[in-house]
Amino acid sequence: MAINAIKGMNDILPGDVETWQFLEQKVREVFGTYGFSEIRTPAVEKTELFCRSIGEKTDIVEKEMYTFADKSENSLTLRPEGTAPVMRSLIQNRLHTLDPVNKLYYMGPMFRYERPQKGRYRQFHQIGAEVLGVENPMIDAQLLAMLHQYFCEIGIDAVQLQVNSLGCPECRPAYRQTLIAYLDARLESLCADCRRRYQTNPLRVLDCKASGCKEATAAAPSVLDHLCGGCEEHFTAVKKYLKVLDIPFEINARMVRGLDYYVRTTFELVTDQLGSQNAVAAGGRYDGLVESLGGPALPGIGFAIGVERLVLMKGAAKVQAARPDIFLAAMGEGAAEQAFVLMSELQRAGIRAEIDYQGKSLKSQMRRANKLAARYALVLGERELETGTADLKDMDQGSQQGVALDELVGLMGQLRSSA
Ligand code: HAM
């Protein structure tokens, strides 16, 4: 029986992969302009890293991690997200001692054991960015400006930026208590899940899709009315800088993130094109995270984009595979060998050349040239070998021109650069 891929884990095939490469290329360009360097961390980390950063009581840690024991009985986990591994690497490699400000980005597969559906997979890919060492709210706005520019450059505009502030360890405990007291009085209306978790994670109730929970929390106290002076000032400045930079946004005081490390600014880029999986990108501040993982007290902020969701969206640039510059068709063994040598010379000169490897008829070779959408075709037979010249057919225009075989590489180079 044939072996299939694991449920929720997808191949990215030729024809689609060109779009992925384009999205990645744009990351390098845009994020590079903003001074970000790429960082690559392993796909597997010690389980403890995620428990301590994302939080023991989160859905990710409680239900969604791919955790296993290796042959030495170490508990390892396929990374469910990229922020914690980047913090681990920063601390381990002491990047903060080389530069007090680190701007890092990453791209790669993440793993969560979620129920697969459109836009939600068990292996998915994130493009992420993290800034360490800056508390100034200017960086919050600048990071969002970079995200905005990236989306503009890849052709997606059907997204809305929602921002919120979740307060800090100084003001959030009091807000949590206020919220718990509010929910306490409305327990009968909450779903079973929320009744179970409202004490440990009351903010999650604000995010619940169940109609009873939505109604019950419609008039719930807002986190934004409970910020301490420092958080209030920070959030006011973030909003001001977003306006200064002309980045459109809305406040969503009910936004709750599924990871525990967030403080102050949080945000999501949402769309109505993807059904319930409406967040294309999300992130926020995590000022205490590096310290809690044993590093220095560095403020941090970042985001991650879900690449599969980007690809699913209308307007995302669909990139075609590069077409061959030339197809060399051959009749007879001598010509086939000559075509093989010519192809190699062309390729060494950076020209995309193709031949037939199967000794097919001329008609079938030309069909293949058409199927590959080759820009030019050249037929080699005995006559061409004798005269050392051949006709170069322009497959788009239908026109022909004679060419000496020993000048083909030069001519193709000229045609390509003038195209
Ligand atoms: P997150 O909200 O868990 O945040 O994920 C960020 C994005 O990854 C989501 O908005 C979504 O586009 C995509 N995503 C998440 N889960 C899946 C899935 N199962 N299938 C497909 N796409 C998915 C984080 O991961 C944080 N580390 C973001 C961050 C970086 N915060 C600060 N820095």
Residues whose N, C-alpha, C, O or C-beta is under 5 A from the ligand:
A	BS01	HAM	E81 G82 T83 R112 E114 G119 R120 Y121 F124 A129 A279 V280 A281 A282 G283 G284 I301 G302 F303 A304 I305 G306 R309
